[in-house]
């Protein structure tokens, strides 16, 4: 079955589309998920039916700790006189 996979930017504007055969909805959605690192939004269409709309997670996967990493200079604690 032919599916349309639509790759969009963060504002929803279409960057490119592919008209590709897949065995079923799950296979088309799995293909779209592999491209989420490159596109903000991906839609999978079968005919006029929207099968899935996927969004890239905007939060970073790495958390940073600023607790004197890399030899950063820390200021001494404030004292009151």
MODA-V786484 format. One record per residue. PHI is phi in radians with two decimals (NA if undefined). NEAR is the number of other ideal C-beta (glycine too) atoms within 12 Angstrom. Layout:
PHI_NEAR + PHI_NEAR
This chain:
NA_19 + -1.51_15 + -2.17_31 + -1.85_28 + -1.93_38 + -1.91_30 + -1.75_30 + -2.17_26 + -1.49_17 + -1.13_13 + -1.62_9 + 1.60_16 + -1.41_14 + -1.21_19 + -1.62_20 + -2.91_17 + -2.37_19 + -2.25_23 + -1.90_17 + -2.31_21 + -1.44_15 + -2.36_24 + -1.27_15 + -2.82_15 + -1.05_21 + -1.11_17 + -1.16_21 + -1.16_33 + -1.18_26 + -1.09_21 + -1.08_26 + -1.09_36 + -1.09_22 + -1.22_16 + -1.80_26 + -1.14_25 + -1.25_14 + -1.83_17 + -2.29_28 + -1.27_24 + -2.37_28 + -2.32_37 + -1.94_31 + -2.02_37 + -2.07_27 + -2.18_25 + 1.17_13 + -1.65_7 + -1.74_15 + -1.38_21 + -1.43_27 + -2.74_27 + -2.23_23 + -1.90_28 + -2.11_19 + -1.26_22 + -1.22_12 + -1.34_10 + -1.48_8 + -1.19_8 + -1.54_9 + -1.96_6 + -1.78_8 + -1.86_10 + -2.00_9 + -1.73_9 + -1.47_9 + 0.98_10 + -1.39_10 + 1.18_10 + 1.29_6 + -1.10_11 + -1.37_8 + -1.95_11 + -1.51_8 + -1.16_6 + -1.11_6 + -1.31_6 + -2.10_6 + -1.77_4 + -1.77_3
